[in-house]
Amino acid sequence: MEQYLTQNWWIILLLSLWVLPWKGVALWKSSHNNHKWWFIAMLIINSLAILEIIYIFFFSEKKTGVSEIK
């Protein structure tokens, strides 16, 4: 397995490029929504961004309407 990954290093690069933006957005949203347990779970569990995508689309608060400028 180690030899496979060293010969195909680009797989790790692609996975990192996929996971990092999702993890960043999900952690940011969970911290702003005061969802401490979601933040901890997403920080610890590496799920190839599946957990982060579930949080972003199903559990984070959705903004509705246009805010007024005063």
Protein Blocks (a to p, Z undefined) as FASTA:
>chain_A
ZZmmmmmmmlmmmmmmmmmmmmmmmmmmmmmnopaklmmmmmmmcgehmmmmmmmmmmmc
cdedjdddZZ
